[in-house]
Amino acid sequence: MKYYIGSDHAGFALKEKLREYLKPEFELIDIGVFSEERADYPKIAFELAKKIYLENAMGILVCGTGIGMSIAANKIKGIRAAVIYDEFTAQMAREHNNANIACLGARNITEEKAIKITKIFLSTKFSGETETGKRHSERIRQIKEFEENALKK
């Protein structure tokens, strides 16, 4: 599995810490930004989300709140980007929603919390293949179907 990480200027410092702490377990491919110089989040979110879709990978996006990155990333077909902020949301985003991008807010969570929840997100499996998780697979199927057909005339 490939793992990508990206941030805007507000998330840069936290992104760097995540890369450092997660490196032994997860090889994170950094798509930027590479400084705290002002940068608009949509460009990074779109770039990372396209890689996730095309390569069937997983990703982490960091901005001030995680919200902007989530909104932008979710514009890309096949992306399920979730704002995660605690252990429960990290686990449920993967188990129930098969989220493929975690969006973190550098201004709303501590570095320690970010490391912990990102590890949970990246190591939790989607439950859709289990007997009790089939309802989650059905919901993901409904989302994909809508995504494919919503704007067709």
LINNORGI-V107028 format. One record per residue. N is the residue number from 1. RES is the residue in three letters. PHI is phi in radians with two decimals (NA if undefined). Layout:
n->{N | N}
res->{RES | RES}
phi->{PHI | PHI}
This chain:
n->{1 | 2 | 3 | 4 | 5 | 6 | 7 | 8 | 9 | 10 | 11 | 12 | 13 | 14 | 15 | 16 | 17 | 18 | 19 | 20 | 21 | 22 | 23 | 24 | 25 | 26 | 27 | 28 | 29 | 30 | 31 | 32 | 33 | 34 | 35 | 36 | 37 | 38 | 39 | 40 | 41 | 42 | 43 | 44 | 45 | 46 | 47 | 48 | 49 | 50 | 51 | 52 | 53 | 54 | 55 | 56 | 57 | 58 | 59 | 60 | 61 | 62 | 63 | 64 | 65 | 66 | 67 | 68 | 69 | 70 | 71 | 72 | 73 | 74 | 75 | 76 | 77 | 78 | 79 | 80 | 81 | 82 | 83 | 84 | 85 | 86 | 87 | 88 | 89 | 90 | 91 | 92 | 93 | 94 | 95 | 96 | 97 | 98 | 99 | 100 | 101 | 102 | 103 | 104 | 105 | 106 | 107 | 108 | 109 | 110 | 111 | 112 | 113 | 114 | 115 | 116 | 117 | 118 | 119 | 120 | 121 | 122 | 123 | 124 | 125 | 126 | 127 | 128 | 129 | 130 | 131 | 132 | 133 | 134 | 135 | 136 | 137 | 138 | 139 | 140 | 141 | 142 | 143 | 144 | 145 | 146 | 147 | 148 | 149 | 150 | 151 | 152 | 153}
res->{MET | LYS | TYR | TYR | ILE | GLY | SER | ASP | HIS | ALA | GLY | PHE | ALA | LEU | LYS | GLU | LYS | LEU | ARG | GLU | TYR | LEU | LYS | PRO | GLU | PHE | GLU | LEU | ILE | ASP | ILE | GLY | VAL | PHE | SER | GLU | GLU | ARG | ALA | ASP | TYR | PRO | LYS | ILE | ALA | PHE | GLU | LEU | ALA | LYS | LYS | ILE | TYR | LEU | GLU | ASN | ALA | MET | GLY | ILE | LEU | VAL | CYS | GLY | THR | GLY | ILE | GLY | MET | SER | ILE | ALA | ALA | ASN | LYS | ILE | LYS | GLY | ILE | ARG | ALA | ALA | VAL | ILE | TYR | ASP | GLU | PHE | THR | ALA | GLN | MET | ALA | ARG | GLU | HIS | ASN | ASN | ALA | ASN | ILE | ALA | CYS | LEU | GLY | ALA | ARG | ASN | ILE | THR | GLU | GLU | LYS | ALA | ILE | LYS | ILE | THR | LYS | ILE | PHE | LEU | SER | THR | LYS | PHE | SER | GLY | GLU | THR | GLU | THR | GLY | LYS | ARG | HIS | SER | GLU | ARG | ILE | ARG | GLN | ILE | LYS | GLU | PHE | GLU | GLU | ASN | ALA | LEU | LYS | LYS}
phi->{NA | -1.60 | -2.24 | -1.96 | -2.44 | -2.73 | -2.69 | -1.71 | -1.08 | -1.18 | -1.73 | -0.98 | -1.08 | -1.18 | -1.01 | -1.10 | -1.14 | -1.05 | -1.01 | -1.10 | -1.34 | -1.59 | -0.92 | -1.05 | -1.70 | -2.34 | -1.44 | -1.71 | -1.56 | -1.54 | -1.78 | 1.90 | -1.32 | -2.07 | -2.83 | -1.58 | -1.16 | -0.83 | -2.55 | -1.46 | -1.16 | -1.01 | -1.00 | -1.17 | -1.06 | -1.12 | -1.07 | -1.14 | -1.08 | -1.10 | -1.11 | -1.06 | -1.14 | -1.22 | -1.92 | 0.86 | -1.89 | -2.25 | -2.59 | -2.30 | -2.13 | -2.27 | -2.40 | -1.07 | -2.06 | 1.58 | -1.23 | -1.04 | -1.05 | -1.10 | -1.05 | -1.15 | -1.06 | -1.23 | -1.35 | -1.55 | -0.88 | 1.42 | -1.69 | -2.22 | -1.65 | -2.08 | -1.32 | -2.03 | -2.48 | -2.72 | -1.09 | -1.13 | -1.18 | -1.12 | -1.20 | -1.19 | -1.01 | -1.47 | -1.08 | -1.71 | -1.91 | 0.86 | -1.05 | -1.95 | -2.40 | -1.69 | -1.94 | -2.03 | -1.84 | -1.15 | -1.62 | -2.08 | -2.35 | -1.36 | -1.03 | -1.08 | -1.12 | -1.06 | -1.11 | -1.08 | -1.27 | -1.20 | -1.06 | -1.07 | -1.01 | -1.26 | -1.77 | -1.49 | -1.65 | -1.19 | -1.51 | -1.07 | -1.51 | -1.55 | -1.05 | -1.32 | -1.69 | -1.07 | -1.12 | -1.24 | -1.09 | -1.10 | -1.18 | -1.12 | -1.05 | -1.10 | -1.10 | -1.06 | -1.07 | -1.09 | -1.00 | -1.27 | -2.01 | -1.02 | -1.89 | -1.30 | -1.74}
